[in-house]
Amino acid sequence: MKIRLAGYAGFCSGVTTAVEMVLAESGRGAKVSTLGPLVHNEAVMQRLQESGIEVVEKPEAAVGGVLVIRTHGVAPAIFERCRELSGLKLRDATCLRVRRAQRLTEELSANQVQVVIYGDPRHPEVAGLVGWSGGRAKTVTSVEELNRIDVYNRSALLAQTTADRIAFNQIASAFLTRFHGGQVYDTICPETELRQKEAAKLARTADVVVVVGSKSSANTAVMVEICSRLKPTCRVADAGELDSKFLNGCRNVLVTAGASTPHWMIKEVVESMEKEGFVAESEGNFDEGTDFQAVQAGEQVVGKVVRVTPEEVYLDIGSKTEALLPRNEVFLSEGETLPGLFNAGEAIEVTVLKVDEQDQTIVSYKRLAKEKRWRELEKAATENQVEEGRVKQVVPAGMVIELGAGIEGFMPGSMVDLRFIPDFKHFSGEKIQFKVIEYNREKDKVILSRKKLLEEESARNKESIINSLKVGSIIPGVVRRIADFGAFVDVGGIDGLIHISELAWERVVHTKDLLKVGDKVEVKVLKVIPEHERVSLSLRQAQADPWSKAAGEWKAGQVLKGRITRLANFGAFIELKQGVEGLVHISQIADYHIKHPSEVLREGEEVAVKILEIKAGSKRISLSVKDAGFMEQIQDINAGKSADNGNVTLGDVFGNLFDQEKDDRNPVETAQAEKEDAAGTGKDDGDQS
């Protein structure tokens, strides 16, 4: 007793891609949902649910996470709803074959062609196709239904991608008979057709057929119908549904499966049969005794990779001999090899170039690969998807990018970065990501933009960053721009403003005196206005307040040195230490009446002052120059300089006082000695007069 396992049983490439996509998104920690069941298989959906992947019926239920459109696709109205929802990341896993049918439906309907779809109107793929026609497409499931519909415009027939080939051919024949001039588009998936042909061929050599798959799977149902025409056939969802009585007296059993059946489930069914005494063998061990499929030049077929060498790939396409895919019929990027690109057992779509005298079929991968790549680029442009390519050449106007399958795109210099870049040489040979902003297949033209991608990322980052900023927090930043009124600081992708009044505890006249572009600073967040992307920052409040320390160090009556920073009508401001200024009222400058502080003081001079009062709470210090003990010298110097008829300043009095390091006397003693000298001089002058 032998078990023969069909070579094309199990997940198709579209389902495999979709499952890998949701698992990859989930693996990145995202909340992942699918719009309807991703796969028509309950066991697979159970495993996905255990991985945290949810099924939702409406896009609104997936807001805040990633929503994956399943392989069956959806109507364009669903895409529009998804794009309108804030906080929803959309991933499209629509099968490329379904996408082709959608585009055909859309184009034909736009040209006033009545589209007729052969398929189950309840199936999500067919419902989506009707949506792409603007709701005008008609659906039929039989010749009888086709004969009951009325078509008044030009007409075209399409098929659900998983439709039965034989049934579709019958529908197509009836369609062309009834609607003269109608067009028939073969939209059945090549993988589906190959799976069906293989099942029909192998079923003839078996006693019974076991089809593994869910009742909800349309393609599994088609497989059951095809095999039932030839041999007794049963469908099982898993090993537990297999009835051993069905296998009684059988010598050869064929096991196949639908496109939504995982390989581990097929394996469980086979292992269950092995326990009943059957021996599993790989496809091809039986004497098939059937005719092989003839192929013609120009035909598109799906082949299973048998073996790979550095120079060619051998494929099983159902012909008498293996098809040969030469190396020169594959687009290989620099460093790529055939063994690195193809794996044994993989199903790939190729174009038949010719069949030689020895019945050797020569096929091409790059013809279809280029077509497929153009479709991907078209999809990337219309759905604003991210693409990737290698910089092949740098020219003065921009960069030439390899897009794969022999297609090249151009990125203008203005589209390379957010800011002007004078030289792009450092990009040469690098892989970069970008958006497709323009394409024209007829002119072989693709325009790319890295800038658009960066702008979108920047907008997302800005929103995230601005929402993460907390008022009162201390954060790092980099000075990006200097202005008269302050400085703009980059705090992680968004610029905040430090007003000039928040630069330092002391008075700042010019921002450039304190900061320069590129300086790294610590700043405090004062205010955040997300809707205007406005952030107010403070440099001084991120630093210790010098007043808090000064209040503890000084007391009234203490004499200190200070620098005159500003003169006003009412007095002079004295900097006692960085960030701490006190005020000498005009009445505390001299022990005689002056009209303005400039009669005695000059900005920038260093003077001795006495603390009269400290108000730490209001950050005020009242000072006195005259009470510091030196003002009597001004009178003496005035007398000695009467001929000048000018003002005497403290600089005249104390010009050398604070620099006199070799004099052992303190400033008070020195001033007193100078007073006595001046008095003596004045007396002599008086005697002479």
C-alpha positions as CSV (number, residue, x, y, z in Angstrom):
1,M,0.0,0.0,0.0
2,K,1.5,3.3,-1.1
3,I,0.8,6.9,-0.5
4,R,1.5,9.4,-3.2
5,L,1.8,13.0,-2.1
6,A,1.2,15.6,-4.8
7,G,4.1,17.9,-5.5
8,Y,1.9,21.1,-5.5
9,A,-0.1,20.4,-2.4
10,G,-0.3,23.0,0.4
11,F,0.2,26.8,0.7
12,C,0.5,28.7,-2.5
13,S,3.1,31.6,-2.8
14,G,0.4,34.2,-2.1
15,V,-0.7,32.6,1.2
16,T,2.9,32.0,2.2
17,T,3.7,35.7,1.7
18,A,0.6,36.8,3.7
19,V,1.3,34.5,6.6
20,E,5.0,35.6,6.7
21,M,3.9,39.2,6.6
22,V,1.6,39.0,9.6
23,L,4.1,37.0,11.6
24,A,6.9,39.4,10.8
25,E,4.7,42.4,11.9
26,S,3.8,40.6,15.1
27,G,7.4,39.7,15.7
28,R,8.2,43.4,15.7
29,G,5.9,43.9,18.6
30,A,3.0,45.5,16.7
31,K,-0.7,44.9,17.4
32,V,-1.6,43.0,14.2
33,S,-5.1,42.4,12.8
34,T,-6.4,41.0,9.5
35,L,-9.5,42.2,7.8
36,G,-11.4,38.9,7.8
37,P,-9.7,35.5,8.1
38,L,-6.3,35.6,6.5
39,V,-6.5,32.0,5.4
40,H,-9.6,29.8,5.0
41,N,-8.3,27.2,7.4
42,E,-9.4,27.1,11.0
43,A,-6.3,25.4,12.3
44,V,-4.0,28.1,10.8
45,M,-6.2,30.9,12.1
46,Q,-6.1,29.3,15.6
47,R,-2.2,29.3,15.5
48,L,-2.2,32.9,14.3
49,Q,-4.6,33.9,17.1
50,E,-2.3,32.2,19.6
51,S,0.5,34.5,18.2
52,G,-1.6,37.5,19.1
53,I,-3.0,38.2,15.6
54,E,-6.7,39.2,15.6
55,V,-9.4,39.0,13.0
56,V,-11.5,42.2,12.6
57,E,-14.5,42.9,10.4
58,K,-14.1,46.6,10.2
59,P,-10.9,48.7,9.8
60,E,-11.9,50.9,12.7
61,A,-11.3,48.0,15.1
62,A,-7.6,47.9,14.2
63,V,-6.8,51.6,14.9
64,G,-3.6,51.8,16.9
65,G,-2.0,48.8,15.2
66,V,-1.3,47.2,11.9
67,L,-4.1,46.0,9.6
68,V,-3.2,43.4,7.0
69,I,-5.4,43.1,3.8
70,R,-5.6,39.4,3.1
71,T,-4.7,37.7,-0.2
72,H,-8.2,37.9,-1.5
73,G,-8.0,41.7,-1.7
74,V,-10.7,44.2,-1.0
75,A,-12.7,46.9,-2.8
76,P,-11.1,50.3,-3.3
77,A,-13.6,51.8,-0.9
78,I,-12.0,49.8,1.9
79,F,-8.6,51.2,1.1
80,E,-10.0,54.7,1.3
81,R,-11.5,54.0,4.7
82,C,-8.2,52.7,6.0
83,R,-6.3,55.7,4.8
84,E,-8.7,58.1,6.5
85,L,-8.1,56.4,9.9
86,S,-5.5,58.1,12.0
87,G,-3.2,55.7,13.9
88,L,-3.7,52.8,11.5
89,K,-0.8,51.2,9.6
90,L,-2.0,49.4,6.5
91,R,-0.2,46.4,4.9
92,D,-1.5,44.9,1.7
93,A,-1.1,41.2,1.2
94,T,-3.3,41.0,-1.8
95,C,-2.1,38.2,-4.1
96,L,-0.4,39.6,-7.3
97,R,-2.7,37.5,-9.5
98,V,-5.8,38.9,-7.7
99,R,-4.3,42.4,-8.1
100,R,-4.0,41.8,-11.8
101,A,-7.7,40.8,-12.0
102,Q,-8.6,44.0,-10.0
103,R,-6.7,46.2,-12.4
104,L,-8.3,44.6,-15.4
105,T,-11.8,45.0,-13.8
106,E,-11.1,48.6,-13.0
107,E,-9.7,49.5,-16.5
108,L,-12.5,47.6,-18.4
109,S,-15.2,49.2,-16.3
110,A,-13.7,52.7,-16.8
111,N,-13.9,52.1,-20.6
112,Q,-17.6,51.2,-20.3
113,V,-17.0,47.5,-20.8
114,Q,-19.5,45.2,-18.9
115,V,-17.4,42.9,-16.8
116,V,-18.7,39.4,-16.1
117,I,-17.0,37.4,-13.3
118,Y,-17.1,33.6,-13.1
119,G,-16.9,32.8,-9.4
120,D,-18.7,32.6,-6.1
121,P,-20.3,36.0,-5.4
122,R,-20.0,35.3,-1.7
123,H,-16.3,34.8,-1.9
124,P,-14.3,37.9,-0.7
125,E,-12.1,37.9,-3.8
126,V,-15.2,38.2,-6.1
127,A,-16.8,40.8,-3.8
128,G,-13.6,42.8,-4.1
129,L,-13.6,42.5,-7.9
130,V,-17.1,43.8,-8.0
131,G,-16.0,46.8,-5.9
132,W,-13.2,47.5,-8.4
133,S,-15.8,47.7,-11.2
134,G,-17.7,50.4,-9.3
135,G,-20.4,47.8,-8.4
136,R,-21.3,47.3,-12.1
137,A,-19.8,43.8,-12.6
138,K,-22.1,40.8,-12.9
139,T,-21.2,37.4,-11.4
140,V,-22.1,33.9,-12.7
141,T,-21.5,30.4,-11.4
142,S,-22.8,28.4,-14.3
143,V,-23.7,28.5,-18.0
144,E,-27.3,28.7,-17.0
145,E,-26.8,31.8,-15.0
146,L,-24.7,33.3,-17.9
147,N,-27.6,32.7,-20.2
148,R,-30.0,34.6,-17.9
149,I,-28.0,37.9,-17.7
150,D,-28.4,40.8,-20.1
151,V,-25.4,42.7,-21.3
152,Y,-25.9,45.9,-23.4
153,N,-22.4,47.2,-23.6
154,R,-19.2,45.7,-24.8
155,S,-18.4,42.7,-22.5
156,A,-15.5,40.9,-20.9
157,L,-15.3,37.7,-19.0
158,L,-12.9,37.2,-16.0
159,A,-12.5,34.3,-13.5
160,Q,-12.0,34.0,-9.8
161,T,-8.3,33.1,-9.5
162,T,-9.1,29.8,-7.9
163,A,-11.7,28.8,-10.4
164,D,-11.9,25.3,-12.0
165,R,-10.1,25.4,-15.4
166,I,-12.5,23.0,-17.1
167,A,-15.6,24.8,-15.9
168,F,-14.2,28.2,-16.9
169,N,-13.5,27.0,-20.4
170,Q,-17.1,25.9,-20.7
171,I,-18.3,29.3,-19.4
172,A,-15.9,31.1,-21.8
173,S,-17.2,29.1,-24.8
174,A,-20.8,29.9,-23.9
175,F,-19.9,33.6,-23.3
176,L,-18.3,34.0,-26.7
177,T,-21.2,32.3,-28.4
178,R,-23.8,34.6,-26.7
179,F,-21.9,37.8,-26.7
180,H,-20.3,38.3,-30.1
181,G,-17.1,40.4,-29.8
182,G,-16.8,39.8,-26.1
183,Q,-13.3,39.4,-24.6
184,V,-12.1,36.6,-22.4
185,Y,-9.3,37.2,-19.9
186,D,-7.7,34.2,-18.3
187,T,-7.3,35.3,-14.7
188,I,-7.0,31.9,-13.1
189,C,-3.8,31.7,-11.0
190,P,-1.1,29.6,-12.8
191,E,-0.3,27.9,-9.5
192,T,-3.9,27.0,-9.1
193,E,-4.1,25.6,-12.6
194,L,-0.9,23.6,-12.2
195,R,-2.2,22.2,-8.9
196,Q,-5.4,21.2,-10.6
197,K,-3.7,19.6,-13.6
198,E,-1.4,17.7,-11.4
199,A,-4.2,16.4,-9.2
200,A,-6.2,15.3,-12.2
201,K,-3.2,13.5,-13.7
202,L,-2.2,11.7,-10.6
203,A,-5.7,10.8,-9.6
204,R,-6.0,8.5,-12.6
205,T,-3.2,6.3,-11.2
206,A,-4.7,6.2,-7.7
207,D,-7.4,4.0,-6.2
208,V,-8.7,6.9,-4.0
209,V,-7.9,10.5,-3.4
210,V,-7.6,12.3,0.0
211,V,-7.8,16.1,-0.3
212,V,-6.6,18.0,2.9
213,G,-8.3,21.3,3.5
214,S,-11.0,23.3,5.2
215,K,-14.7,23.2,4.2
216,S,-14.4,27.0,4.0
217,S,-11.7,26.9,1.4
218,A,-12.9,27.5,-2.1
219,N,-9.8,26.1,-3.9
220,T,-10.0,23.0,-1.7
221,A,-13.6,22.5,-2.8
222,V,-12.5,22.8,-6.5
223,M,-9.8,20.2,-5.9
224,V,-12.4,17.8,-4.4
225,E,-14.7,18.4,-7.4
226,I,-11.9,17.7,-10.0
227,C,-10.7,14.6,-8.3
228,S,-14.2,13.3,-7.7
229,R,-14.8,13.2,-11.4
230,L,-12.0,10.6,-11.7
231,K,-11.8,8.6,-8.5
232,P,-13.5,8.2,-5.1
233,T,-12.5,11.3,-3.1
234,C,-12.8,12.5,0.4
235,R,-11.9,15.8,2.1
236,V,-10.4,16.0,5.5
237,A,-9.6,19.0,7.6
238,D,-7.0,17.2,9.6
239,A,-5.8,13.7,10.5
240,G,-8.7,13.3,13.0
241,E,-11.3,13.4,10.2
242,L,-9.7,10.6,8.2
243,D,-11.9,7.5,8.2
244,S,-9.8,4.3,7.9
245,K,-12.7,2.5,6.2
246,F,-12.3,4.8,3.2
247,L,-8.8,3.3,2.7
248,N,-9.8,-0.3,3.0
249,G,-8.7,-2.4,0.0
250,C,-6.7,0.4,-1.5
251,R,-3.2,-0.1,-2.9
252,N,-2.5,3.4,-4.1
253,V,-3.7,6.6,-2.4
254,L,-3.2,10.1,-3.7
255,V,-2.9,12.9,-1.1
256,T,-3.3,16.5,-2.3
257,A,-4.4,19.7,-0.6
258,G,-5.8,23.2,-1.3
259,A,-3.7,26.4,-1.4
260,S,-4.8,27.3,2.2
261,T,-3.6,24.1,3.8
262,P,-0.3,24.2,5.7
263,H,2.3,21.6,5.1
264,W,2.4,20.5,8.7
265,M,-1.3,19.5,8.4
266,I,-0.7,17.5,5.3
267,K,2.2,15.7,7.1
268,E,-0.1,14.8,10.0
269,V,-2.6,13.2,7.6
270,V,0.2,11.2,5.8
271,E,1.7,10.0,9.2
272,S,-1.8,8.9,10.2
273,M,-2.1,6.8,7.1
274,E,1.3,5.4,7.6
275,K,0.1,4.0,10.9
276,E,-2.5,2.1,8.9
277,G,0.3,0.3,7.0
278,F,0.7,2.7,4.0
279,V,4.1,3.7,2.7
280,A,4.6,7.3,1.7
281,E,6.5,7.9,-1.5
282,S,7.5,11.1,-3.3
283,E,5.6,12.2,-6.4
284,G,6.8,10.5,-9.5
285,N,7.5,7.0,-8.2
286,F,4.4,5.5,-9.8
287,D,3.9,4.5,-13.4
288,E,1.6,7.4,-14.4
289,G,0.8,6.2,-17.9
290,T,-0.6,9.6,-18.8
291,D,0.0,12.1,-21.5
292,F,2.3,15.0,-20.7
293,Q,1.3,18.6,-21.2
294,A,2.5,20.2,-24.4
295,V,3.7,23.8,-24.2
296,Q,4.2,26.5,-26.8
297,A,6.5,29.4,-27.2
298,G,5.2,32.5,-25.5
299,E,3.1,30.5,-23.0
300,Q,3.4,31.4,-19.3
301,V,3.7,28.4,-17.0
302,V,4.5,27.6,-13.4
303,G,7.3,25.2,-12.8
304,K,8.7,23.5,-9.7
305,V,12.4,23.9,-9.2
306,V,14.1,20.5,-9.4
307,R,17.7,21.4,-9.1
308,V,19.9,24.5,-9.4
309,T,23.5,24.9,-10.8
310,P,25.5,28.1,-11.2
311,E,24.6,28.2,-14.9
312,E,21.0,26.9,-15.1
313,V,17.8,26.0,-13.2
314,Y,15.9,22.8,-14.1
315,L,12.1,23.0,-13.7
316,D,9.3,20.5,-13.8
317,I,6.5,22.1,-15.9
318,G,4.6,18.9,-16.6
319,S,6.4,18.3,-19.9
320,K,8.3,15.1,-21.0
321,T,11.6,16.6,-20.0
322,E,12.6,19.2,-17.4
323,A,12.5,22.8,-18.6
324,L,15.8,24.6,-18.7
325,L,16.2,28.1,-17.4
326,P,19.6,29.5,-18.5
327,R,21.5,32.0,-16.4
328,N,21.2,34.7,-19.0
329,E,17.4,34.6,-18.7
330,V,17.5,35.7,-15.1
331,F,18.1,39.2,-13.9
332,L,21.0,38.9,-11.4
333,S,22.3,41.9,-9.4
334,E,25.9,42.2,-8.6
335,G,27.0,39.3,-6.4
336,E,23.8,37.3,-6.9
337,T,23.9,33.7,-8.0
338,L,21.3,31.2,-9.2
339,P,21.7,28.9,-6.2
340,G,21.3,31.9,-4.0
341,L,18.1,33.0,-5.8
342,F,16.3,29.7,-6.3
343,N,15.6,26.8,-4.0
344,A,14.6,23.2,-4.9
345,G,10.9,22.7,-4.5
346,E,10.0,26.3,-5.1
347,A,7.3,27.1,-7.6
348,I,8.2,30.0,-10.1
349,E,6.4,31.5,-13.0
350,V,8.3,31.5,-16.4
351,T,7.7,32.2,-20.0
352,V,8.4,29.5,-22.6
353,L,10.9,30.6,-25.2
354,K,11.1,27.5,-27.4
355,V,11.0,23.7,-27.5
356,D,14.0,22.3,-29.3
357,E,14.4,19.1,-31.4
358,Q,15.0,17.0,-28.3
359,D,11.8,18.3,-26.7
360,Q,14.0,20.4,-24.3
361,T,11.9,23.4,-23.2
362,I,13.8,26.6,-22.8
363,V,12.2,29.1,-20.5
364,S,12.8,32.7,-19.3
365,Y,12.4,34.1,-15.8
366,K,13.3,37.7,-16.6
367,R,10.5,38.3,-19.1
368,L,7.8,37.7,-16.4
369,A,10.1,39.1,-13.7
370,K,10.2,42.5,-15.4
371,E,6.4,42.5,-15.9
372,K,6.0,41.6,-12.2
373,R,8.5,44.3,-11.1
374,W,6.6,46.9,-13.1
375,R,3.4,45.9,-11.4
376,E,5.1,46.2,-8.0
377,L,6.4,49.7,-8.9
378,E,3.0,50.7,-10.1
379,K,1.5,49.5,-6.8
380,A,4.2,51.2,-4.9
381,A,3.4,54.5,-6.6
382,T,-0.4,54.3,-6.3
383,E,-0.3,53.0,-2.7
384,N,2.6,55.1,-1.5
385,Q,4.7,52.1,-0.5
386,V,8.4,52.1,0.3
387,E,10.7,50.6,-2.3
388,E,14.4,49.7,-2.1
389,G,17.2,49.8,-4.7
390,R,20.9,50.0,-5.2
391,V,22.6,53.2,-6.3
392,K,24.2,52.2,-9.6
393,Q,25.6,55.5,-10.7
394,V,26.0,59.1,-9.4
395,V,25.7,61.9,-11.9
396,P,25.7,65.7,-11.4
397,A,21.9,65.9,-11.6
398,G,21.2,63.0,-9.3
399,M,21.5,59.2,-9.0
400,V,20.6,56.2,-11.1
401,I,19.0,53.4,-9.0
402,E,18.8,49.7,-9.9
403,L,15.2,48.6,-9.2
404,G,15.5,45.0,-10.2
405,A,14.5,42.9,-13.2
406,G,16.5,45.2,-15.4
407,I,14.6,48.4,-14.6
408,E,16.4,51.5,-13.5
409,G,15.0,54.6,-11.9
410,F,16.3,58.2,-11.5
411,M,16.5,60.2,-8.3
412,P,17.0,64.0,-9.0
413,G,19.4,65.7,-6.7
414,S,16.6,67.7,-5.1
415,M,14.9,64.5,-4.1
416,V,17.9,62.9,-2.3
417,D,17.6,64.5,1.1
418,L,15.7,67.0,3.2
419,R,18.6,69.4,3.0
420,F,20.7,70.3,0.0
421,I,23.6,67.9,-0.6
422,P,26.3,69.1,-3.0
423,D,27.8,65.7,-3.6
424,F,26.1,62.2,-3.7
425,K,29.2,60.1,-4.2
426,H,29.0,58.5,-0.8
427,F,25.7,56.9,-1.8
428,S,27.4,55.0,-4.7
429,G,26.8,51.2,-4.4
430,E,24.6,51.6,-1.4
431,K,21.1,50.2,-1.0
432,I,18.6,53.0,-0.1
433,Q,14.9,53.3,0.4
434,F,12.6,55.7,-1.4
435,K,9.1,56.4,-2.8
436,V,8.1,56.1,-6.4
437,I,6.6,59.5,-7.4
438,E,6.3,59.0,-11.2
439,Y,6.5,56.1,-13.6
440,N,5.9,55.6,-17.3
441,R,6.2,52.0,-18.7
442,E,6.1,53.1,-22.3
443,K,9.0,55.4,-21.8
444,D,10.7,53.1,-19.3
445,K,10.8,56.0,-16.9
446,V,10.7,55.9,-13.1
447,I,11.3,58.9,-10.9
448,L,12.2,58.3,-7.3
449,S,12.3,60.4,-4.1
450,R,14.2,59.7,-0.9
451,K,13.2,63.1,0.3
452,K,9.5,62.2,0.3
453,L,10.2,59.2,2.5
454,L,12.3,61.2,4.9
455,E,9.6,63.9,5.1
456,E,7.0,61.3,6.0
457,E,9.3,59.7,8.6
458,S,10.1,63.2,9.9
459,A,6.4,64.0,10.3
460,R,5.8,60.8,12.1
461,N,8.8,61.3,14.3
462,K,7.8,64.9,15.1
463,E,4.4,63.8,16.2
464,S,5.9,61.1,18.4
465,I,8.6,63.3,19.8
466,I,6.3,66.3,20.6
467,N,3.8,64.0,22.3
468,S,6.6,62.5,24.4
469,L,7.9,65.9,25.7
470,K,7.0,66.6,29.3
471,V,6.9,70.1,30.7
472,G,9.5,70.4,33.4
473,S,11.8,67.7,32.0
474,I,15.5,68.2,31.3
475,I,16.5,66.9,27.8
476,P,19.6,67.2,25.6
477,G,19.6,69.2,22.4
478,V,21.8,70.7,19.7
479,V,21.8,74.4,18.7
480,R,20.6,74.6,15.0
481,R,20.1,78.3,14.5
482,I,20.9,81.6,16.2
483,A,18.6,84.6,16.1
484,D,18.5,88.0,17.8
485,F,15.6,86.9,20.0
486,G,17.1,83.5,21.0
487,A,18.3,80.2,19.8
488,F,16.6,77.2,18.0
489,V,17.5,73.8,19.5
490,D,17.0,70.4,18.0
491,V,15.6,68.1,20.7
492,G,15.4,64.9,18.7
493,G,13.8,65.8,15.4
494,I,11.9,68.9,16.3
495,D,13.2,72.4,17.0
496,G,12.3,74.3,20.2
497,L,13.0,77.9,21.0
498,I,15.1,79.3,23.8
499,H,14.1,82.9,24.2
500,I,17.0,85.2,24.9
501,S,15.5,85.8,28.4
502,E,15.9,82.1,29.1
503,L,19.5,81.8,28.0
504,A,21.2,82.6,31.2
505,W,20.6,83.8,34.8
506,E,22.5,87.0,33.9
507,R,21.5,89.5,31.3
508,V,22.4,88.5,27.7
509,V,22.7,91.2,25.1
510,H,23.4,89.0,22.0
511,T,22.6,85.3,21.7
512,K,25.8,84.7,19.7
513,D,27.8,85.9,22.8
514,L,26.7,82.7,24.6
515,L,25.9,80.1,22.0
516,K,27.0,79.0,18.5
517,V,25.5,76.5,16.0
518,G,26.4,72.9,16.8
519,D,26.7,73.5,20.6
520,K,25.3,70.6,22.6
521,V,23.1,71.8,25.5
522,E,20.8,70.6,28.3
523,V,17.5,72.4,28.3
524,K,14.3,72.4,30.3
525,V,10.9,72.1,28.6
526,L,8.7,75.1,29.5
527,K,5.8,74.7,27.2
528,V,4.5,72.3,24.5
529,I,1.8,73.2,21.9
530,P,1.4,70.0,19.8
531,E,-1.1,71.4,17.3
532,H,1.4,74.1,16.3
533,E,4.5,72.0,16.7
534,R,5.8,74.7,19.1
535,V,8.2,74.0,22.0
536,S,9.5,76.6,24.5
537,L,12.8,75.8,26.2
538,S,15.0,77.2,28.8
539,L,18.8,76.9,29.1
540,R,19.2,78.8,32.4
541,Q,16.5,76.8,34.2
542,A,18.3,73.6,33.4
543,Q,21.2,74.9,35.5
544,A,21.5,75.7,39.2
545,D,20.1,79.1,40.2
546,P,23.1,81.1,41.3
547,W,20.9,83.1,43.6
548,S,20.2,80.1,45.8
549,K,23.9,79.7,46.6
550,A,24.6,83.4,46.9
551,A,21.8,83.9,49.5
552,G,23.5,81.4,51.8
553,E,27.0,82.8,51.3
554,W,26.4,86.6,51.8
555,K,24.9,88.7,54.5
556,A,24.1,92.4,55.1
557,G,27.1,94.5,56.0
558,Q,29.6,92.4,53.9
559,V,31.9,94.2,51.5
560,L,32.4,92.5,48.1
561,K,34.0,93.3,44.8
562,G,31.8,93.7,41.8
563,R,31.8,94.7,38.1
564,I,29.6,97.5,36.8
565,T,27.4,96.0,34.1
566,R,24.9,98.8,33.4
567,L,24.2,102.5,34.4
568,A,20.7,103.8,34.6
569,N,19.2,107.1,35.7
570,F,18.3,105.7,39.1
571,G,21.6,103.8,39.8
572,A,24.1,101.2,38.8
573,F,23.8,97.4,38.3
574,I,26.8,95.5,39.8
575,E,27.5,91.9,38.9
576,L,28.7,90.2,42.1
577,K,29.1,86.7,40.5
578,Q,27.9,85.2,37.3
579,G,24.1,85.3,37.2
580,V,23.8,87.5,40.3
581,E,23.4,91.3,40.1
582,G,22.7,93.9,42.7
583,L,21.6,97.5,42.5
584,V,23.4,100.5,43.8
585,H,20.8,103.3,44.1
586,I,22.1,106.6,42.9
587,S,21.8,107.9,46.5
588,Q,24.3,105.2,47.5
589,I,27.0,106.0,45.0
590,A,28.5,109.2,46.5
591,D,28.1,111.1,49.8
592,Y,27.4,114.2,47.8
593,H,24.6,114.9,45.2
594,I,25.1,113.6,41.6
595,K,22.7,113.9,38.7
596,H,23.7,110.6,37.0
597,P,25.8,107.6,38.0
598,S,28.1,108.3,35.0
599,E,29.5,111.3,36.9
600,V,31.4,108.8,39.1
601,L,31.1,105.3,37.6
602,R,31.9,103.7,34.3
603,E,30.5,100.4,32.8
604,G,33.0,97.6,33.1
605,E,34.8,99.0,36.1
606,E,35.4,96.9,39.2
607,V,34.3,98.5,42.5
608,A,34.0,97.6,46.2
609,V,30.4,97.5,47.4
610,K,28.7,97.0,50.7
611,I,25.6,94.8,51.0
612,L,22.8,96.7,52.5
613,E,20.0,94.2,52.1
614,I,19.4,90.7,50.6
615,K,15.9,89.7,49.4
616,A,16.5,86.1,48.2
617,G,12.8,85.5,47.4
618,S,12.6,88.3,44.9
619,K,16.2,88.0,43.9
620,R,17.2,91.5,44.9
621,I,20.4,92.8,46.6
622,S,20.7,96.4,47.6
623,L,24.3,97.7,47.5
624,S,26.2,100.8,48.5
625,V,29.4,102.2,47.1
626,K,29.8,105.1,49.4
627,D,29.4,102.9,52.5
628,A,32.2,100.7,51.3
629,G,34.6,103.1,53.0
630,F,36.4,104.7,50.1
631,M,34.3,107.6,48.9
632,E,36.2,110.2,50.9
633,Q,39.0,109.7,48.3
634,I,36.8,111.1,45.6
635,Q,36.6,114.5,47.3
636,D,40.4,114.7,47.7
637,I,41.0,113.7,44.1
638,N,38.4,116.2,43.0
639,A,40.3,118.9,44.8
640,G,43.6,117.7,43.2
641,K,42.1,117.7,39.8
642,S,40.2,121.0,39.9
643,A,42.1,122.2,36.8
644,D,40.5,119.3,34.8
645,N,37.0,120.7,35.5
646,G,35.9,117.2,34.7
647,N,34.3,114.3,36.5
648,V,36.3,112.0,38.8
649,T,35.3,108.3,38.7
650,L,36.0,105.4,40.9
651,G,38.3,104.2,38.2
652,D,40.5,107.2,38.9
653,V,40.4,106.4,42.6
654,F,40.8,102.7,42.5
655,G,42.6,102.3,39.1
656,N,45.6,100.6,40.7
657,L,44.1,99.7,44.0
658,F,42.9,96.2,43.2
659,D,46.0,95.3,41.2
660,Q,48.5,96.4,43.8
661,E,49.7,93.0,44.7
662,K,53.2,93.9,46.0
663,D,51.9,96.4,48.6
664,D,51.5,94.7,51.9
665,R,48.9,97.2,53.0
666,N,45.2,96.4,52.5
667,P,43.1,98.7,50.3
668,V,41.8,100.7,53.2
669,E,45.3,101.4,54.5
670,T,46.5,102.3,51.1
671,A,43.6,104.7,50.5
672,Q,44.2,106.3,53.9
673,A,47.9,106.9,53.1
674,E,46.9,108.4,49.7
675,K,44.5,110.7,51.5
676,E,47.1,112.0,53.8
677,D,49.5,112.6,50.8
678,A,46.7,114.5,48.9
679,A,46.0,116.6,52.0
680,G,49.6,117.6,52.3
681,T,49.7,118.5,48.7
682,G,46.6,120.6,49.0
683,K,48.1,122.5,51.9
684,D,51.3,123.3,50.0
685,D,49.2,124.5,47.0
686,G,47.2,126.7,49.3
687,D,50.3,128.3,50.8
688,Q,51.7,129.0,47.4
689,S,48.5,130.8,46.5
